[in-house]
């Protein structure tokens, strides 16, 4: 067993077991790392830093290709070689990306690497911050045309979309961490079961313990939306927030689920996100491959990979055999192809996908 108690930041970033937990969590990795953190609470800050860096690779603002990483690494090492106060350890080529990430964090350039590796310094974004007296809220406003990442007092990260603003206290006291959002933002929340994190908007409140999710309030439509990437959140109407004598009526969201509040009806509903992402990778980490496999097996595997309940009649599908290799194609494109191959169809109902088929002879 690795001695994780002695790990440095870059060693966490390069550890396969740690990266699997952050990027593609399974029951095994969740159980191990949560138990380990309970036994090593002093390691929570460095673990949170490493998780935030790895999760930034999944941020929806832009994808980070291998070319992006190589370019950032070359630029970083060139810059560090010009500054003698840093010591750079030579690593094999395949490890450069992770070493660069660690160095960039220590030099205050982590956000630049992940979000703006192709953006020149002259185009860097700025956030206009106004501070208030002790006991009042700080307000961060993204007045640029690009996303801006913020670090909150509890170690959580928030990425503000253009024109968005976030208000929060200089220190999270009391029994909750309450923030106020205008506009769109992506949240990566440091887990703290004893102190839930609240995002309050004009229409909705999102309550979490520790996870990552989108809150969208100015998408150009007459609606408010919360989209969950990882973990579990509860969402309810802002009008219910201060009603101490009434338990808020809302919805609980899991990964690849969203809650939408339409202004026209003032009704809160939940559904599957438009483009679900894989929550756990296939066994070979690349694709699902089948040769004359029962259709029910394939639909079952897809449900596990995406964390979505796919409903089908196993007796009806038992004679439907499919030969296919499934890679990183969008889930709904994959379902369409599979259904067409066995003359079936599917329908999305709330947070479930229902397969309709008359069977195969």
C-alpha positions as CSV (number, residue, x, y, z in Angstrom):
1,X,0.0,0.0,0.0
2,X,1.3,3.5,-0.9
3,X,2.1,5.8,2.0
4,X,-0.3,8.5,1.0
5,X,0.3,10.3,4.3
6,X,3.7,11.5,2.9
7,X,2.5,12.4,-0.6
8,X,3.2,15.8,-2.0
9,X,0.8,17.6,-4.3
10,X,2.4,16.5,-7.6
11,X,2.6,12.9,-6.3
12,X,-1.2,13.0,-5.7
13,X,-1.6,14.4,-9.2
14,X,0.4,11.6,-10.8
15,X,-1.1,8.7,-8.7
16,X,-3.4,6.5,-10.9
17,X,-5.6,5.5,-8.0
18,X,-6.1,9.1,-6.9
19,X,-6.8,10.3,-10.5
20,X,-9.4,7.5,-11.0
21,X,-11.2,8.6,-7.9
22,X,-11.4,12.2,-9.0
23,X,-12.0,11.8,-12.7
24,X,-14.0,8.5,-12.9
25,X,-15.1,7.6,-9.3
26,X,-16.3,4.1,-8.6
27,X,-17.7,2.6,-5.4
28,X,-14.3,1.2,-4.5
29,X,-12.4,4.5,-5.0
30,X,-15.1,6.5,-3.2
31,X,-15.0,4.1,-0.2
32,X,-11.2,4.1,0.0
33,X,-10.5,7.8,-0.3
34,X,-13.4,8.9,1.9
35,X,-12.2,6.5,4.6
36,X,-8.6,7.6,4.2
37,X,-9.6,11.3,4.6
38,X,-11.5,10.5,7.7
39,X,-8.3,9.0,9.2
40,X,-6.1,11.8,7.8
41,X,-8.1,15.0,8.1
42,X,-4.9,17.1,8.0
43,X,-4.4,16.0,4.4
44,X,-7.8,17.5,3.3
45,X,-6.3,20.8,2.0
46,X,-3.7,19.2,-0.3
47,X,-6.3,16.7,-1.5
48,X,-8.8,19.5,-2.3
49,X,-6.1,21.3,-4.3
50,X,-5.2,18.2,-6.3
51,X,-8.9,17.4,-6.9
52,X,-9.6,21.0,-8.1
53,X,-6.8,20.8,-10.6
54,X,-7.8,17.5,-12.0
55,X,-11.5,18.5,-12.2
56,X,-10.5,21.6,-14.2
57,X,-9.7,19.3,-17.1
58,X,-13.4,18.4,-17.3
59,X,-14.6,22.0,-17.3
60,X,-17.1,22.6,-20.1
61,X,-15.7,26.0,-21.2
62,X,-13.0,24.4,-23.4
63,X,-11.3,21.0,-23.9
64,X,-7.7,20.6,-23.1
65,X,-5.9,18.6,-25.8
66,X,-2.5,16.9,-25.6
67,X,-1.2,19.7,-27.7
68,X,-2.4,22.2,-25.2
69,X,-0.7,20.3,-22.4
70,X,2.6,20.0,-24.3
71,X,2.6,23.7,-25.1
72,X,1.9,24.7,-21.5
73,X,4.6,22.4,-20.2
74,X,7.2,23.7,-22.6
75,X,6.3,27.3,-21.8
76,X,6.3,26.6,-18.1
77,X,9.7,24.9,-18.0
78,X,11.2,27.6,-20.2
79,X,9.8,30.3,-17.8
80,X,11.0,28.4,-14.7
81,X,14.5,28.0,-16.1
82,X,14.8,31.7,-16.3
83,X,13.9,32.1,-12.6
84,X,16.7,30.5,-10.5
85,X,14.7,30.5,-7.3
86,X,12.7,27.4,-8.5
87,X,14.1,23.9,-8.7
88,X,12.7,21.8,-11.6
89,X,13.1,18.0,-11.4
90,X,13.5,16.3,-14.8
91,X,10.8,13.7,-15.5
92,X,10.0,11.3,-18.3
93,X,8.0,12.8,-21.1
94,X,4.7,11.1,-20.2
95,X,4.8,12.7,-16.7
96,X,5.5,16.3,-17.8
97,X,1.8,17.3,-17.8
98,X,1.3,16.4,-14.2
99,X,4.6,17.9,-13.0
100,X,3.7,21.2,-14.8
101,X,0.3,21.2,-13.1
102,X,1.9,21.0,-9.7
103,X,4.5,23.7,-10.5
104,X,1.9,26.0,-11.9
105,X,-0.2,25.7,-8.8
106,X,2.8,26.6,-6.6
107,X,3.5,29.6,-8.8
108,X,0.0,30.8,-9.0
109,X,-0.5,29.9,-12.6
110,X,-2.8,26.8,-12.3
111,X,-5.9,28.5,-13.6
112,X,-4.0,29.9,-16.6
113,X,-2.9,26.4,-17.6
114,X,-6.3,24.8,-17.5
115,X,-8.4,27.6,-18.9
116,X,-6.2,29.9,-20.9
117,X,-3.2,27.9,-22.2
118,X,-3.8,29.4,-25.6
119,X,-4.6,32.9,-24.4
120,X,-1.9,35.6,-24.4
121,X,-1.3,37.6,-21.3
122,X,-2.6,40.8,-22.9
123,X,-6.1,39.1,-23.2
124,X,-6.2,37.8,-19.6
125,X,-9.5,38.3,-17.9
126,X,-10.0,40.5,-14.8
127,X,-12.5,40.4,-12.0
128,X,-13.6,43.6,-10.4
129,X,-13.8,42.9,-6.6
130,X,-15.4,45.2,-4.1
131,X,-14.8,44.4,-0.4
132,X,-17.2,45.3,2.4
133,X,-16.6,45.9,6.1
134,X,-16.3,42.8,8.4
135,X,-19.6,41.0,8.7
136,X,-20.8,42.0,5.2
137,X,-20.5,40.3,1.9
138,X,-17.7,40.4,-0.7
139,X,-18.8,40.7,-4.3
140,X,-16.8,39.3,-7.2
141,X,-18.0,40.5,-10.7
142,X,-16.7,39.0,-13.9
143,X,-16.8,42.0,-16.2
144,X,-14.7,40.3,-19.0
145,X,-15.7,38.3,-22.0
146,X,-14.1,35.1,-20.7
147,X,-14.8,32.7,-17.7
148,X,-13.0,33.5,-14.5
149,X,-12.1,31.1,-11.7
150,X,-12.4,32.2,-8.0
151,X,-11.1,30.6,-4.8
152,X,-13.5,30.9,-1.9
153,X,-12.6,31.0,1.8
154,X,-13.4,27.3,2.4
155,X,-11.3,26.1,-0.5
156,X,-14.1,25.7,-3.0
157,X,-13.7,27.0,-6.5
158,X,-16.3,28.9,-8.6
159,X,-15.9,29.7,-12.3
160,X,-18.0,32.7,-13.2
161,X,-19.3,33.1,-16.7
162,X,-19.1,36.6,-18.4
163,X,-21.3,39.2,-16.6
164,X,-21.9,36.9,-13.6
165,X,-21.3,37.9,-10.0
166,X,-21.0,36.1,-6.7
167,X,-21.4,37.5,-3.2
168,X,-20.1,35.7,-0.1
169,X,-18.8,36.4,3.4
170,X,-15.1,36.8,4.0
171,X,-15.3,33.8,6.3
172,X,-18.0,31.1,6.4
173,X,-19.2,31.2,10.0
174,X,-22.3,29.5,11.5
175,X,-23.7,26.2,10.3
176,X,-23.8,26.8,6.6
177,X,-21.8,28.4,3.7
178,X,-24.2,30.7,1.9
179,X,-23.4,32.5,-1.4
180,X,-25.5,34.6,-3.7
181,X,-25.2,34.3,-7.5
182,X,-26.3,36.4,-10.4
183,X,-25.7,34.9,-13.9
184,X,-24.1,31.5,-14.7
185,X,-21.3,29.8,-12.8
186,X,-19.7,26.3,-12.3
187,X,-19.1,25.3,-8.7
188,X,-16.5,22.8,-7.3
189,X,-17.4,22.5,-3.6
190,X,-15.1,21.4,-0.8
191,X,-16.9,18.7,1.1
192,X,-18.0,19.6,4.6
193,X,-21.0,17.6,5.9
194,X,-21.2,19.7,9.0
195,X,-21.6,22.9,7.0
196,X,-23.7,22.7,3.8
197,X,-23.0,25.0,0.9
198,X,-25.9,27.1,-0.5
199,X,-26.0,28.9,-3.8
200,X,-28.9,31.4,-3.7
201,X,-30.2,32.9,-6.9
202,X,-33.3,35.0,-7.7
203,X,-35.4,31.9,-8.3
204,X,-33.6,28.8,-7.0
205,X,-31.5,27.6,-4.1
206,X,-29.0,24.8,-4.5
207,X,-27.8,23.0,-1.3
208,X,-24.8,20.7,-1.4
209,X,-22.2,19.1,0.9
210,X,-19.5,18.7,-1.7
211,X,-19.8,18.2,-5.4
212,X,-19.5,20.0,-8.8
213,X,-22.4,21.5,-10.7
214,X,-23.6,24.3,-12.9
215,X,-26.1,27.0,-11.9
216,X,-27.5,29.0,-14.9
217,X,-29.8,32.0,-14.5
218,X,-29.1,34.1,-17.6
219,X,-28.9,31.7,-20.4
220,X,-31.2,33.8,-22.6
221,X,-34.3,31.8,-21.8
222,X,-37.1,32.4,-19.3
223,X,-35.8,29.7,-17.0
224,X,-33.3,28.9,-14.2
225,X,-31.3,25.7,-14.4
226,X,-29.1,23.6,-12.1
227,X,-26.9,20.9,-13.8
228,X,-25.1,18.3,-11.7
229,X,-21.7,17.0,-12.8
230,X,-20.8,15.0,-9.7
231,X,-22.2,14.2,-6.3
232,X,-25.7,15.0,-5.1
233,X,-27.6,18.3,-4.6
234,X,-31.0,19.4,-3.6
235,X,-32.7,22.3,-5.3
236,X,-35.8,24.3,-4.2
237,X,-37.3,27.6,-4.9
238,X,-35.8,30.7,-3.3
239,X,-39.2,31.7,-1.9
240,X,-39.0,28.7,0.4
241,X,-35.6,29.5,1.8
242,X,-36.6,31.6,4.8
243,X,-39.8,29.8,5.7
244,X,-38.7,28.1,8.9
245,X,-42.0,26.5,9.6
246,X,-42.2,24.8,6.2
247,X,-39.8,22.2,4.7
248,X,-38.8,23.3,1.2
249,X,-40.4,21.3,-1.6
250,X,-37.7,20.6,-4.2
251,X,-35.9,17.9,-6.1
252,X,-32.8,15.9,-5.4
253,X,-30.4,15.6,-8.3
254,X,-27.7,13.1,-9.2
255,X,-24.9,13.3,-11.8
256,X,-26.2,13.8,-15.4
257,X,-29.5,15.2,-14.0
258,X,-30.8,18.8,-14.0
259,X,-33.5,20.9,-12.5
260,X,-35.4,23.5,-14.5
261,X,-37.7,26.2,-13.2
262,X,-39.8,27.8,-16.0
263,X,-40.8,31.4,-15.3
264,X,-44.1,30.9,-17.2
265,X,-45.3,28.1,-15.0
266,X,-43.1,28.5,-11.9
267,X,-42.9,24.7,-11.8
268,X,-39.7,22.9,-10.9
269,X,-38.9,19.8,-12.8
270,X,-35.9,17.5,-13.1
271,X,-34.7,15.6,-16.2
272,X,-31.6,14.1,-17.8
273,X,-29.1,16.7,-19.1
274,X,-28.9,17.4,-22.8
275,X,-25.4,15.8,-23.2
276,X,-24.8,13.2,-20.4
277,X,-21.1,12.4,-19.7
278,X,-19.6,9.1,-18.7
279,X,-19.3,8.8,-14.9
280,X,-17.2,5.7,-15.0
281,X,-15.0,4.3,-17.8
282,X,-15.4,0.9,-19.3
283,X,-13.1,-1.9,-18.1
284,X,-10.5,-1.2,-20.8
285,X,-10.8,2.6,-20.2
286,X,-11.7,3.2,-23.9
287,X,-14.7,1.5,-25.3
288,X,-17.4,-1.1,-24.9
289,X,-17.1,-4.0,-27.4
290,X,-19.7,-6.6,-28.0
291,X,-20.1,-9.6,-30.3
292,X,-23.6,-10.9,-30.7
293,X,-24.4,-9.8,-27.2
294,X,-27.9,-9.5,-25.8
295,X,-29.3,-6.0,-26.2
296,X,-30.3,-6.0,-22.6
297,X,-26.7,-6.4,-21.5
298,X,-25.6,-3.5,-23.7
299,X,-28.4,-1.2,-22.3
300,X,-27.5,-2.3,-18.8
301,X,-23.8,-1.5,-19.3
302,X,-24.7,2.0,-20.7
303,X,-26.8,2.7,-17.7
304,X,-23.9,2.0,-15.4
305,X,-21.4,4.0,-17.4
306,X,-23.7,7.1,-17.4
307,X,-25.4,6.6,-14.1
308,X,-28.8,6.7,-15.8
309,X,-31.6,4.2,-15.3
310,X,-32.4,2.6,-18.6
311,X,-35.7,0.7,-18.5
312,X,-36.4,-2.3,-20.8
313,X,-38.2,-5.6,-20.9
314,X,-35.5,-8.3,-20.6
315,X,-37.8,-11.0,-21.8
316,X,-38.7,-9.0,-25.0
317,X,-35.0,-8.3,-25.8
318,X,-33.6,-11.7,-24.9
319,X,-33.4,-12.8,-28.6
320,X,-32.0,-9.4,-29.8
321,X,-28.3,-9.8,-30.5
322,X,-26.0,-6.9,-31.3
323,X,-22.4,-6.7,-32.4
324,X,-21.0,-3.3,-31.8
325,X,-18.1,-1.3,-30.5
326,X,-19.1,1.8,-28.5
327,X,-16.6,4.6,-27.8
328,X,-17.0,8.2,-26.8
329,X,-20.1,8.9,-29.0
330,X,-22.8,11.0,-27.3
331,X,-25.2,8.7,-25.3
332,X,-28.3,9.6,-27.3
333,X,-26.6,9.0,-30.6
334,X,-25.5,5.6,-29.3
335,X,-29.0,4.7,-28.2
336,X,-30.4,5.7,-31.6
337,X,-28.0,3.4,-33.4
338,X,-28.6,0.5,-31.1
339,X,-32.3,0.9,-31.3
340,X,-32.3,1.1,-35.1
341,X,-30.3,-2.1,-35.3
342,X,-33.0,-4.1,-33.5
343,X,-36.1,-2.0,-34.8
344,X,-36.6,-0.5,-31.3
345,X,-37.1,3.0,-30.1
346,X,-36.4,4.9,-26.8
347,X,-38.0,7.8,-24.9
348,X,-36.7,10.0,-22.1
349,X,-39.2,10.2,-19.2
350,X,-38.0,12.5,-16.4
351,X,-34.6,11.0,-15.4
352,X,-35.2,7.6,-17.0
353,X,-34.7,6.2,-20.5
354,X,-37.3,3.7,-21.6
355,X,-36.6,1.3,-24.4
356,X,-39.6,0.1,-26.6
357,X,-39.3,-3.0,-28.6
358,X,-41.4,-5.8,-30.1
359,X,-38.6,-8.2,-29.8
360,X,-36.5,-10.1,-32.3
361,X,-37.2,-13.4,-34.0
